[in-house]
Amino acid sequence: MANSKVSESTIAESLKIILVKKKLNIAKLAELMGVSNTTMYSKFNRGNFSIKDLDEISKALNLTYEVTFTINDEE
């Protein structure tokens, strides 16, 4: 499966693409994670995912992800 780059799309958009590829939807993801549909749809609509959310989503969907922070040299 191709990588979805955050720089090219939002996390929510990337997750929606993954859900489609896995023939799932947001409601099914909510069920797999044991949270309400309202909670999950709210997170997708706001694009507000914590690291904990991403950990739980990755486990539910059998994914791996990485977050990289790089300190740029100041001039």
Protein Blocks (a to p, Z undefined) as FASTA:
>chain_A
ZZddfklpcfklmmmmmmmmnopafklmmmmnopafklmmmmmmnopacfklmmmmmmmn
opaddddddddddZZ
